[in-house]
Amino acid sequence: MEPSYETVVDFSTIVWTLSAMLIHGVMAAAQLGLCALLVASGLLAWLAPEFDRPWLRRLGFAGALTPRSGLSAAARVVLGAALLLPLAIGASLIFSLAASLAALALLISVERSLPTQAIRPGRPSRAAAIAAAALVAAFSLWEGEDGLALGADLISNAQRWRIHELEWQLASDAKAPKLGDLAPDFSLQDPSGEVAVRLSDFRGKRPVALVFGSYT
């Protein structure tokens, strides 16, 4: 980069924005993973209770999470489906919150009731499921919104605003300066908001590069 360029970047804004996006992504993934585990283990216990393989045990899908109980299997399928209701039909947060708390209680109960010889197979998967249920419930209480639905809204809003921005850009292109034209003067605040910088201040002194981006 040309050493005479002057770059002003508010790194704290970028860091916080990326951190928020990462948190929302992790929460959405945790809720989807918990839903998949509950529904899959419930259907397995319900439709094929005798199907038991070592790799399924290591994943936590068989043995501990598939007790030979139709009621328990049906409860897991219902809880998994309830985690998707706010996203699927716009249902109230209370459905996914209650489902995550009930799933947390169920998974902890299963872990505590395991005989010694059955604890090791699938233990990491069960621990991850317990952690996911706790995170989903805590995040929902903290945000006051369903994590999965909130993540989907953020993606949808970003895509919708991008379309609006492209439409605005196409409509404004006719009014924009052409190659070789003198750029119109303007002033902007620096990230601290205390200093106003005018484009004309740099005229004849150094090149100016304007970088526009959206961090929302």
Secondary structure, DSSP 8 states (H G I E B T S, - for coil): --TT------HHHHHHHHHHHHHHHHHHHHHHHHHHHHHHHHHHHHH-TT---HHHHHHTSSGGG--S-HHHHHHHHHHHHHTTHHHHH---HHHHHHHHHHHHHHHHHHHHH--GGGTSTTHHHHHHHHHHHHHHHHHHHHHSS-HHHHHHHHHHHHHHHHHHHHHHHHHHGGGS--TTS-----EEE-TTSS-EEEGGGGTTTS----------
